[in-house]
Amino acid sequence: MKAFEMMAGQRRARFVRGRRWMATAVTLPLAVALVTWQFLLPSGPLGWSTAAGLVTAAWLVAYTGGRLGSTLLPGLASGAIPLAAVVWSQGGMGDCQMDACTQACMNACAIGGAGGALMLVWPGWKRNWRPAEWFLSGWISVMVATLGCSCVGLWGTAAVAVSTASVLGSVQLVRLSRGMVGA
């Protein structure tokens, strides 16, 4: 009996080691891209802390796998929409100090956040995500968008978070009215 228990423990250890390597392989390119982003368009301590939090969250989601793991790529892709909108509105500059630039950045964050959240509706509806999966994909999306929206500080992050939450909250209300939440 002891030999069988030891073999099961070894199999579990190999499984956990494999999950760690897989999660690292998934998040290493993301970490390199985020460090490159921070050097090309520096956004201060908020950008660095967001990048560190995003890599950590991506590693944990990739390690967990399963239904929660299916939210990682849609969240990253939908966060790229407000990120690209901010870069386009700034004309490729890294820092916004003028009023017109700040206003353009805020508009790009709010509109881009709503557009990114709309991009999450299709995979979430198709895969019948639970509310936790909707929240996680929206959170990852907001973290990616914060990398660009941090050019105007926490207000940019608030703009993208509110617009993302309003779209995803509306989707949850529709699902609730149809009896689809928790299914």
Residue pairs with C-beta under 8 A, 6 or more apart in sequence:
19 63
19 65
20 63
22 62
22 63
23 59
23 60
23 62
23 63
24 59
26 58
26 59
26 62
26 72
27 55
27 58
27 59
27 62
30 54
30 55
30 58
30 76
31 55
34 51
34 54
34 55
34 147
35 51
37 51
37 147
38 47
38 48
38 51
40 94
41 87
41 94
41 148
42 94
42 95
43 94
43 95
43 147
43 148
43 150
43 151
44 150
46 146
46 150
46 153
46 154
46 157
47 146
47 147
47 150
50 143
50 146
50 147
50 150
51 147
53 143
54 140
54 143
54 144
54 147
57 139
57 140
57 143
58 72
58 76
58 140
61 68
61 69
61 71
61 72
61 136
61 140
62 69
62 72
67 127
67 129
67 130
67 133
68 132
68 133
68 136
70 123
70 127
70 129
70 133
71 129
71 133
71 136
71 137
71 140
72 137
72 140
74 119
74 120
74 123
74 124
74 137
75 120
75 136
75 137
75 138
75 139
75 140
75 141
75 144
76 140
76 141
76 144
77 119
78 116
78 117
78 119
78 120
78 137
78 141
78 144
79 116
79 140
79 141
79 142
79 143
79 144
79 145
80 116
80 144
81 112
81 115
81 116
81 119
81 145
82 108
82 109
82 111
82 112
82 113
82 115
82 116
82 144
82 145
82 148
82 149
82 160
83 112
83 144
83 145
83 147
83 148
83 149
84 112
84 148
85 108
85 109
85 111
85 112
85 115
85 148
86 105
86 108
86 109
86 112
86 145
86 148
86 149
86 151
86 156
87 148
88 108
89 101
89 104
89 105
89 107
89 108
90 96
90 101
90 104
90 105
90 151
93 101
94 151
95 151
96 102
96 104
96 105
96 151
96 152
102 152
105 149
105 151
105 152
105 156
106 152
106 155
106 156
106 159
108 148
108 149
109 145
109 148
109 149
109 152
109 156
109 157
109 159
109 160
109 163
110 159
110 160
110 162
110 163
111 163
112 145
112 160
112 163
113 141
113 142
113 145
113 159
113 160
113 161
113 162
113 163
113 164
113 167
114 163
114 164
114 166
114 167
116 141
116 145
116 160
116 164
117 138
117 141
117 163
117 164
117 166
117 167
117 168
118 167
120 134
120 137
120 138
120 141
120 168
121 167
121 171
123 129
124 133
124 134
124 137
124 171
125 171
127 133
128 180
128 183
129 137
130 181
130 182
131 172
131 181
131 182
134 168
134 171
134 172
135 168
138 164
138 165
138 168
141 164
142 157
142 160
142 161
142 164
145 157
145 160
145 164
146 156
146 157
146 160
148 156
149 156
149 157
149 159
149 160
150 156
150 157
172 181
175 181
